[in-house]
């Protein structure tokens, strides 16, 4: 499954990008276990159609979708350094943040 969303990127509580289009694809269980062991994660492969400085630990805040569990905007945490490619796209791995 893919999600096409717009996010705000925050680093250490400070906004670094106001509105960025991101595609999030569900990660397979086998691939997700590489990053997080056996813990219960909702992990995604993310794609941005630009070369951007997105760092491990950055918070992606969905600008439209509300997390029904928290009642606030859905948030994702980047869990690996992003990778930039010559064709002007960036790939990243992120987790759904619950309980914020």
Residue pairs with C-beta under 8 A, 6 or more apart in sequence:
1 25
1 26
2 23
2 24
2 25
2 26
3 23
3 24
3 44
4 21
4 22
4 23
5 21
5 22
5 24
5 62
5 63
5 64
5 65
6 19
6 20
6 21
6 22
6 62
6 63
6 64
7 19
7 20
7 22
7 60
7 61
7 62
7 63
7 76
8 15
8 17
8 18
8 19
8 20
8 60
8 61
8 63
9 15
9 16
9 17
9 20
9 52
9 54
9 58
9 59
9 60
9 61
10 16
10 58
10 59
10 61
11 55
11 57
11 58
11 59
12 57
16 53
16 58
17 52
19 63
20 48
20 50
20 52
21 48
21 49
22 46
22 47
22 48
22 60
23 46
23 47
23 48
24 44
24 45
24 46
24 76
24 94
25 44
25 45
25 46
25 47
26 44
27 43
27 44
27 45
27 93
31 43
32 41
32 43
35 41
35 43
35 79
35 80
35 93
36 43
36 79
36 95
41 95
41 96
42 95
42 96
43 79
43 93
43 94
43 95
43 96
44 76
44 93
44 94
44 95
44 96
45 91
45 92
45 93
46 60
46 76
46 78
46 91
46 92
46 93
46 94
47 89
47 90
47 91
47 92
48 54
48 89
48 90
48 91
48 92
49 88
49 89
50 88
50 89
50 90
51 84
51 85
51 88
51 89
51 90
52 82
52 84
52 90
54 78
54 82
54 90
54 92
55 78
55 81
55 82
56 78
56 79
56 80
56 81
57 77
57 78
58 77
58 78
59 75
59 76
59 77
59 78
59 97
60 75
60 76
60 77
60 78
60 94
61 73
61 74
61 75
62 73
62 74
62 75
62 76
63 73
64 73
65 73
65 74
66 72
66 73
66 74
67 73
67 74
67 75
67 98
69 98
69 99
70 98
70 99
70 100
72 100
74 96
75 96
75 97
75 100
76 94
76 95
76 96
76 97
77 94
77 95
77 97
78 92
78 93
78 94
79 93
79 94
79 95
80 92
80 93
82 90
82 91
82 92
83 90
83 91
83 92
84 90
85 91
